C-alpha cells in the first residue's frame, strides 16, 4: 500500500513538473510572439489637439516602420481575403505586398506603365478593390484606370481598361479613386504622371478633373475642373459627402461636396485650408481615408491630419516625412500609412465586426 502510494506520488510530481514546463514554454512562446509583433522601429509622434482623438487612437500608440527603402510609396489598400496590404511604389512601377509575419515582398511589376522608356512617375498610384474583390489601379504611365485580370492570389501584369479618355482626349494620369455604394466610380486626374507634369507636351486636356464613371453605360462625367491638383478622394460613411484633396502648395486645401441621389456633386466648399502650414513641414494634402465614425484621416503637411466630420482638426500623426496616403484594415484596428520611402502603421481602437 505504501509502495503504491509512493509510486503515485512520483507520477503526480513528474506530471506537475511537465505541466509547469509546458505552461512556461507556452508563456515563452506567447511572449516571443508579442515581442515579434512589437519589434518594429518607431518614429514620429502623435499630436493631440482634442480629447476626441483619444476615442480613435490609444494614448500609448506609436508610429511603427514596417518596411523601408522605397522611392515613393502610395495607394495602400487592405485585402481582407488574405489579411495583407498592397501598396504602390510609383517610380519603381511596382506594387508591393506586406503581411504580418511575412514582411514586404514584390507583388506586381510593371504596375502602371507597360511601354518603353523612362518616366519619373510611371507606376500605379491609387489602388482599390471592386465589389467582386478584383484589383483596380490608377495607372500613371498608361494614363488610365484599369483592372488586373488575374486573381489576387496569382498576380500578373495583365490588365483591362476601365476608362482612359474624356471626350476623345486621353486622361492626364489618374491618381486616386473611390467607389460609391451604388457602384459608381469617382476619381481624380492631376498631371503628376506626365513627363513635365502640367507643362507636358503629351497633355491633351487643359484642366485637371474630378470624374464619375458609370460602368453600366460607359459614361464618364466631369464633376469639376476647378481644382488645380485634385488628389485624394473619399466618401463619408453615408455616401452623402465627397472629400477631395488639392495638393497645390499655393492652395493646399480639402474640399467637401454634397452628393445628390443621382451621384452628382454640388455645394462645393473648402473643408479645411492648410496653405499656411505648407512651409512648416513636408507634404501636401494627398490621400485620405474616412473612418466609420465619419472622422477623416488625411495626409497633409507633416503627416496624417485627423478631422471631425465638421472640419475640426483633432490632431496629427507626425511622421516626419512627406506622407502620401493611408488606409485602414478590416476592423479599423490599424491605420497603414505610406510616407516617402516608408510603410508605417499605428494601432487604433478599432471596431467590432
N, C-alpha and C positions, 0 to 999 in steps of 0.2 A: 504493500500500500504506500509506504514511504517512498520506495523507489519509483513507483508510478507517478506520485505527486511531484517528485524531483524532476523527472523527465518532462512532465507537463509544464513545470515552471521554466525549464530551459527553453522549451519550444515557444512559450509565450514571450520570454525575454528576447529571443532572436527575432521573432515576428515583430515585436515592438521596435527593435533596432532597425529592421528592414523597412518598416513603415515610416520611421523617423527619417531614414536615409532617402526614401522616395520623396517624402514631403520636402526635405531640404533640396533635393535635385529639382523638384517641381518649382520651388521658390526661386532657385538659382536661374532656372530656365525663364521664369516669368520676369525676373529682374534683368536678365540678359536681353529679352525681347523689348522690355521697357527702355533699356539703355540704347538699343539699336534704334528705337523709334524717336529718341530724343538726342541722337548723337550728331545731328546736323549743326553746322556753324550758324550762329545767329548774327543778326546785323540790324542796324537801324533802331527805330523806336516808335512808340505809339503816342501820338499827341492827342490828349483827351480834352476837348473844348466843351463838352456837355456830358453830364452824368447819364444821359440817354445812351451814350456809346457803350456803357457797361452792360446794357441789355443785349448787345451784339457781340462784344469782344471781351473775354475774361481779362481781369486786371493783371494777371501774370503772363498773358500771351506774348510771345516773341516772334519776330520775323525770322524764319529759317531759310537758309540757302540749300535747295535740294540738288541743284546742278548748275554748272557754270562753264564758261569757255565758248559761249556762242558769240555771234556778231550782233544780232538784234532779234530778240525773241518777241513773239506776237501771237495773237489769235488763239488763246487757250480754250479748249473745250473738254469737258469731262465726259467720259464714255462709261455709262453705268453698266453696260453689258459685261465689261471686263474690269471695272474698277481701276481705270487708268486715265491719264491725262494725255492729250495730244496738243502740240503747240508748234508754231511755225518759227523757223529762223529764215527771215526773208532774204538776206544777202546770200545765204548758203543754198537757197532754192530747195529747202528741205522741211520736212515735218519730223519732229521727234516725239517719242513716247516716254512717259515716266510712270512707273508703278512702284508702290511701296514694296520694299524687299528686293526689287529688281533694279531700281535706279533708272537712268536715262539710256535710251538707245535710238538709233536712226530708224524711223518708221517708213518714210516715203521720200524718194528723190528721183526725178525732179517733182516739185510740188506746185509750181506756179508758172514756169516758163519752159515750154517744150521746144523752143527754137535754138538756133546757134547764136554765138556772140556773147559778149559780156554786158551785163546791166548792173546798176547799183542796187536795185531792189527787185530782183526777178521773181522771187518765190511767192508762195501763198501768204496771205495775211490772215484775215478773219476766217475762223472755222466754225461749223455748226453741224448738228445732226438734224436731218429732216424727220418727218413724222413716221418714217419707216426705218429710222436708225441708220441712214446712209450718210456718209461724209460729204458735206457741201463746202466748197472752198471759194474764197475770193482770190483770184489768181492775178497777181500784178503783171507778170511778164506777158501772159496771154490775154490780158485785158478783158477778163470775163468772169462770170460766176459759173462754176462747173460742179459736177457731181462725180465722185470716184465710183467707177462701175464695179470694182471688185469688192468682196466682203471686207468688213473692218478687220477681221482676223487674218486676212490674206491680202494685205495692201499691195497694189501695183499702180504705177503711174498711167492708168488708163482712165480717161475722163469723157463725159458727155457734157456739152454746153447747155446751160440753163438760159443764160442771157448774155449777149456781148455787144449789142448795138442799141442805140436810141435814134429813131427816125433815120435809119440808114447810116449813122455815123458810129464809129467804134467808141466804146466807153473809154474813160481815162485809165483808171486802174482801180477796180472795186476794192474797197478797204475793209468794211465791216458789214455785218448782216444780222437780221433778226427775223424770226417768224412770228406773226400774229397767230392767235389761237385758231383762227379760221383758215390758216394755211397760206395767207398772203405773205410774200417775202419782201422785206424792206432792206435797203442797203444804201451805203454812201459811196461816192465816187470822186475822191480827190485825185490830184495828178502825181502822187508820190512815186508811183511805179514807172513813170515815163522817163526816158533819158532826157535830162534837162528840166524835169518837173513841169511846172506850168508854162515854161517857155519852150517846151519841146516842139520840134517840127512835126512830130508824129501826132500831136494833139489835134483831134478832129472836132471836139466840142469846145465852144468858147466860154464854158462855165463849168462849175463843179456842182454836181447834183445830189439830191436825196430822192430815191426812187421807190416805187411799189411795183412788184411784179406778180401777176396772176398767171399761174401755170395752166389753169383750165382753158383760158382763151389766148394765152401767149401775149398778154397785154402788159406793156411797160409804161407806167405813168410817172412823169416828173412831178414830184411833190413840191420841191422848192429848189431854186438855184441862187438863193440869197446868201448862202454861207460860202466863204472863201475857201475853207478847208474842212468840209464835213468829214467826220471821222467815226468815233464810236457811236453805237446806236443800240437802243433797247427800249422795252416796254414796261410800264407799270404792271403789277400783278393782275389787275383787272383789264388790261389792254386799252384803257381809256386815255393814256398819256404816252406819247412817244418822246424819248430823250435823245438828243443828238449833240455830240461834242464838236467843237470847232477848234482845230489845232493850229490856229494862226496866232503868233505872238503879239500881233497888233490888235487882235480881238479874240482873246483866249476865253471863250465862254462855253456854257452848256445851254442848249435851247430845250424848251418843252413845248409840245404841240398837243392839242386835243385831237383825239382820233374819233371820227364820226362812225356811224353804223355801217357805212359802205366802205370804210377803210381810208377815206380821205383825211387829211390833216388840216387843222385850222387853228386860229388864235395862237400863232407862234409868239413866244415871249422868252426873254432871257431868264433862264432858271437860276444861273449863278455866273458872275463875271469875275474871273481870276486874272485879268490882264495885268493888274498892278503887282501880281506875285511872280510873274514870269522871270523877272531879273533876280529874284531871291533864291531860286532853287531850279535844278534842271528838270526839264519836262514841260509838257503842254497838255491841255485836255485831249484825251486819246480814247482808249477803250473803256467800257463800263459794263457793270453787271448790276442788275436790280434784284435785291433781296425780296423774299416772300413777304416781309414786313412792309415793303414799299420803300425802304431806305435804299439809296443809290451809292454803290461803290464805284468811284470814277477816278481813273488815273489823271493826274494833273501835276503841276509844279511840285516837286519834292517827293512824290509818291502816290498813294491812293487816298483820295478825299472821300469822306463819307458824309452824305447829305440826308436829311429827312425829306419826306415827300413834299414838305412845304418849302424846301430850299435852305434850311438851316444847316450850317456847317458844323457837324458834330465832332469831327476830329480828322486826323490824317495818319495814315501808316507811312512813316518816313523811311523810305527805302534807301535814300542817299543816291539814287540812280534816276536817270530819265526812265520813266516807267510807262510801259506801252499798254498793258491790258490786264484783265483779271477775270476769274470765273469761280463759281462755287462747285463743290462736289454735290452728290445727290441730296444729302440731308442738310446741306449748308453748314456742316461742322468744320469745314476748311475753306479758306479762300486761297486760290492759287494765283500767283502774280508773275507776269513776265516783265522783267526790268533789265533792259540793255543786254548784258552778257549773261544774265542770271535767270533761273527759275526759282521762285520763292514761294513760301506759303505761310499762313498764320492760322492758328486754331480759332474757331468761332464757337459760339454757344450752341449753334445747330438747332434743328427742329425735329420733332417726331414724325417719322414717315408713316 
